[in-house]
Amino acid sequence: MSQAVTSRTIDIEKILSDRGLVVVDCWASWCGPCQVIRPLIDRLSQEYGDRIRVVKLDVEENKEFVKKVGLRSIPAVLVFQDGKLMENIVGVAPYHRFSRAVEQYL
């Protein structure tokens, strides 16, 4: 069973240089909607196990990455395949929206 990676600062470049599917949950501690989707992202991490990598990225601590991907709103769930941004899901969404995004790139 896979566990989502959570830390204050993340070497996102290293993560994105890895091959495969990476889901990045962009959040902030002061963001209420971010807390709403947190259990959905945890479920995604558990359900897809070793097939994907889930990273929780604190936007306050990773401003360079936020700027690089042009992120303007949170929560945002970014889906990368082999380092390329494939999808950007902004705002609160139901679980099936996240799982459908993952399934389409597996």
Sequence and secondary structure as in RCSB ss.txt:
>XXXX:A:sequence
MSQAVTSRTIDIEKILSDRGLVVVDCWASWCGPCQVIRPLIDRLSQEYGDRIRVVKLDVEENKEFVKKVGLRSIP
AVLVFQDGKLMENIVGVAPYHRFSRAVEQYL
>XXXX:A:secstr
    EEESS  HHHHHHSSSEEEEEEE TT HHHHHHHHHHHHHHHHHGGGEEEEEEETTT HHHHHHHT  SSS
EEEEEETTEEEEEEES   HHHHHHHHHHH 
